[in-house]
Amino acid sequence: MPVFAPPKYGSERTLVIPPFLAELLERHLESHDNERVFPALSGGPLLTTDFHTYYWSPVRGGAEARAGRYAREAMKPV
């Protein structure tokens, strides 16, 4: 289970991103009710296993459209 807490030993983490990306990120976060950039379907944190199972693996190899509870559009492989 991931731990969501400040870094250990009073350290800080800095992520340097270009201004255009900062603007896109700001607009994205303002347009959603969740503070996470990539939340899980439940709204909570997106776990690594869920990311690989539901997002990365399908887009990596391409995937057919799917209906039902886990509906998605077809994805071309990358």
GROMACS elastic network, one bead per residue, 0.5 to 0.9 nm:
[ bonds ]
;  ai    aj funct       b0    kb
    1    47     6  0.83162   500
    2    45     6  0.87631   500
    2    47     6  0.76783   500
    5     8     6  0.85025   500
    6    10     6  0.78999   500
    6    11     6  0.82689   500
    6    12     6  0.79810   500
    7    10     6  0.64717   500
    7    11     6  0.57317   500
    7    12     6  0.63379   500
    7    13     6  0.76316   500
    8    11     6  0.61098   500
    8    12     6  0.85646   500
    9    12     6  0.89984   500
   17    20     6  0.83029   500
   17    21     6  0.63412   500
   17    22     6  0.64139   500
   18    21     6  0.54382   500
   18    22     6  0.63631   500
   18    23     6  0.88661   500
   19    23     6  0.62171   500
   19    24     6  0.86818   500
   20    23     6  0.51703   500
   20    24     6  0.63145   500
   20    25     6  0.86550   500
   21    24     6  0.50135   500
   21    25     6  0.60267   500
   21    26     6  0.84777   500
   22    25     6  0.50826   500
   22    26     6  0.60874   500
   22    27     6  0.86616   500
   23    26     6  0.50925   500
   23    27     6  0.62383   500
   23    28     6  0.85484   500
   24    27     6  0.52021   500
   24    28     6  0.60690   500
   24    29     6  0.86418   500
   25    28     6  0.50216   500
   25    29     6  0.61501   500
   25    30     6  0.85522   500
   25    37     6  0.78691   500
   26    29     6  0.52723   500
   26    30     6  0.61489   500
   26    31     6  0.86773   500
   27    30     6  0.51047   500
   27    31     6  0.62045   500
   27    32     6  0.89439   500
   28    31     6  0.52839   500
   28    32     6  0.66884   500
   28    37     6  0.77239   500
   29    32     6  0.54388   500
   29    33     6  0.76710   500
   29    34     6  0.73406   500
   29    35     6  0.66042   500
   29    36     6  0.77090   500
   29    37     6  0.67356   500
   30    33     6  0.76494   500
   30    35     6  0.89181   500
   32    35     6  0.76976   500
   33    36     6  0.89712   500
   34    37     6  0.76550   500
   34    38     6  0.89548   500
   34    39     6  0.73953   500
   34    43     6  0.69109   500
   34    44     6  0.86559   500
   35    38     6  0.89838   500
   35    39     6  0.83923   500
   36    39     6  0.54354   500
   36    43     6  0.82705   500
   36    44     6  0.80881   500
   36    45     6  0.73743   500
   36    46     6  0.89350   500
   38    43     6  0.89305   500
   38    45     6  0.76941   500
   38    46     6  0.65854   500
   39    42     6  0.75587   500
   39    43     6  0.52208   500
   39    44     6  0.56684   500
   39    45     6  0.52890   500
   39    46     6  0.51978   500
   39    47     6  0.89835   500
   40    43     6  0.51217   500
   40    44     6  0.54108   500
   40    45     6  0.55944   500
   40    47     6  0.75151   500
   40    50     6  0.79748   500
   40    51     6  0.84199   500
   41    44     6  0.74815   500
   41    46     6  0.81027   500
   42    45     6  0.83520   500
   42    46     6  0.89178   500
   43    46     6  0.82916   500
   44    47     6  0.89251   500
   46    49     6  0.84423   500
   46    50     6  0.66060   500
   46    51     6  0.65143   500
   47    50     6  0.52870   500
   47    51     6  0.61986   500
   47    52     6  0.87671   500
   48    51     6  0.50507   500
   48    52     6  0.62584   500
   48    53     6  0.85615   500
   49    52     6  0.52878   500
   49    53     6  0.60463   500
   49    54     6  0.84464   500
   50    53     6  0.50496   500
   50    54     6  0.56981   500
   50    55     6  0.75680   500
   51    54     6  0.55989   500
   51    55     6  0.52401   500
   51    56     6  0.61063   500
   51    57     6  0.83419   500
   52    55     6  0.56932   500
   52    57     6  0.55106   500
   52    58     6  0.83149   500
   53    56     6  0.66493   500
   53    57     6  0.58403   500
   53    58     6  0.75053   500
   54    57     6  0.68390   500
   54    58     6  0.66816   500
   54    59     6  0.89349   500
   54    70     6  0.87972   500
   55    58     6  0.57176   500
   55    59     6  0.62748   500
   55    60     6  0.84707   500
   56    59     6  0.53788   500
   56    60     6  0.57810   500
   56    61     6  0.86313   500
   57    60     6  0.50805   500
   57    61     6  0.63189   500
   57    62     6  0.80329   500
   57    63     6  0.87290   500
   58    61     6  0.56421   500
   58    62     6  0.53728   500
   58    63     6  0.51682   500
   58    64     6  0.86044   500
   58    75     6  0.71400   500
   58    76     6  0.87517   500
   58    77     6  0.78144   500
   59    63     6  0.65408   500
   59    74     6  0.89697   500
   59    75     6  0.57146   500
   59    76     6  0.64864   500
   59    77     6  0.53964   500
   59    78     6  0.64491   500
   60    63     6  0.85654   500
   60    75     6  0.88085   500
   60    76     6  0.81388   500
   60    77     6  0.51426   500
   60    78     6  0.52983   500
   61    75     6  0.85437   500
   61    76     6  0.75596   500
   61    78     6  0.69664   500
   62    74     6  0.75595   500
   62    75     6  0.51019   500
   62    78     6  0.73554   500
   63    66     6  0.85768   500
   63    73     6  0.83989   500
   63    74     6  0.55492   500
   63    75     6  0.50598   500
   63    76     6  0.67401   500
   63    77     6  0.75010   500
   64    72     6  0.84444   500
   64    73     6  0.72844   500
   64    75     6  0.65750   500
   64    76     6  0.86177   500
   65    71     6  0.74374   500
   65    72     6  0.56569   500
   65    75     6  0.74064   500
   66    70     6  0.71605   500
   66    72     6  0.52902   500
   66    73     6  0.66051   500
   66    74     6  0.74159   500
   67    70     6  0.67025   500
   67    72     6  0.66750   500
   67    73     6  0.85342   500
   68    71     6  0.51456   500
   68    72     6  0.87602   500
   72    75     6  0.85099   500
   75    78     6  0.89166   500
